[in-house]
């Protein structure tokens, strides 16, 4: 049984610098996680060292994606430039290791027209979908300006991976503050806030009628597996999910799915919960996909 890891982050140093240079109300403080426990070195590598780590952990195929927040908080011009550069670099890596790597595209969401165009370009380069976030500079993903993007994604059969993002500063101050700075950040991100933000974004897409207008649109909701199992004995702070699938196939998400890996078969899959953006402190569980689409831990 081959293992496909579908949310395997990497980083572009110049993008990280651009995000860090943003005003506080537009930046993303969760980028500090990238620098913990040696993560930065691993995030910057999408070459031989990554393949060696995959071999060591029995992972057959990775789906690469930029670490949060991608280009989402940038101004349109910067978002366009860095999205294209990131996608070119990812495509080159996939070209070097075609049997081991695939990639989700990075889109310049601050420019919806350019985002749709970049998705089309990325599909032509062999990308297997795109990773986006629930809002861009206060504009929710369900806004009508993104309708052309969703139409393009449906027509191209490119799944849209909805990744959690940090809540707005106003929400963080109101709901997730009052502790020490790192605890505030943890609570607003992997502790709880990320998942609420992703859930609200998905619900808004449904209520807005996005899937009625684009019935062939495929949406993958990331990180929900973290809520399926107890975290009480884990010191992990940003888990990454690994799913089993066919060695020739990329994951097959389905419309409106809340499955992180979009499986729709009845066989077992293996899941790892690991240290943030890394590959240490593993906990292994076995899950069984049920006929009704739910999942149950079997060991």
Residue, then its C-alpha position, 0 to 999 in steps of 0.5 A: x500500500x503506497x503512502x501519499x502525504x498531501x500537505x507537505x509544506x515548503x518555504x520560499x525565503x523571499x516570500x517569508x521576508x515579504x510577509x514579515x515586512x507587512x504591517x502587523x494588521x496584515x502579517x501572519x505571526x504564525x510564521x514563527x513556527x517555521x523557525x522552531x526545532x530546525x523546521x526552517x532547514x527542512x522547509x527550504x529543501x525540496x530536493x535530495x534531503x526531502x526525498x531521503x526523509x520520505x524514504x526514511x519514513x516510508x512515504x512514497x509521494x508528497x504533495x508540496x504546498x507553500x507554508x502558510x500564509x502563502x502569498x495571501x496577505x501580499x499586495x496584488x503585484x507582489x502576490x502575482x510575482x511571488x506566486x508565479x516564482x513559487x509555482x515555477x520552483x515547485x514545478x522544477x522540483x516535481x520535474x526532478x522527482x516525478x515519481x516522488x513529488x506533486x504540487x498544489x499551486x500558490x495563487x495570487x488571491x489579492x488579484x482574483x483574475x490573476x489567480x484564475x489565470x495562474x491556476x490555468x497555467x499551473x494545471x498546464x504544468x501538471x499541478x494537482x490543485x491549489x491551496x488557498x485560505x479563507x480570506x484575503x485582506x478582509x475579503x472572504x473566499x465566498x465573495x463573488x469576485x472569486x467565482x471565475x476562479x472556482x469556475x476555472x477550478x471546476x472546469x480544469x478538475x483542479x481541487x481547491x485545498x482550503x487551508x486554515x489561517x490565523x484569525x484576524x487581529x480583532x478576533x485574536x484580541x477578543x477570543x484568544x488573548x490574555x495569556x503569554x504571547x506564545x500561548x495566545x498564538x498557539x490558541x489562535x492557531x493549532x490549538x483552536x483558531x485555525x479550525x474555526x477559521x477553516x470551518x467558517x470559510x467552508x460554511x460560507x462557501x456552502x451558504x453562498x451557493x458556491x457548489x450550486x453554481x459549480x457542482x463539479x468543484x472539488x474542495x479539500x478541507x485541511x487539518x480536520x483529522x486533528x480533531x478526530x483523535x485525542x491530543x492529550x498525550x501529544x506535544x505536537x503543535x502543527x500536525x501533518x496528515x499522511x494518507x494511503x492511496x494508489x501509487x499512480x494516483x494523486x488524492x481524490x478529494x470530493x465536492x464538499x468533503x471534510x476529509x483531509x485526504x478526500x478518500x472515498x474507498x473502504x480500505x484502511x489508511x495510515x495517519x501520522x500526527x507529527x511535530x509542526x512542519x517536520x517529521x519528528x515525534x510521530x504517533x501512528x493510528x489506523x483508520x477505517x473509511x466507512x461507507x457513510x464517509x465517516x472515519x473510525x480509528x481501529x488501532 
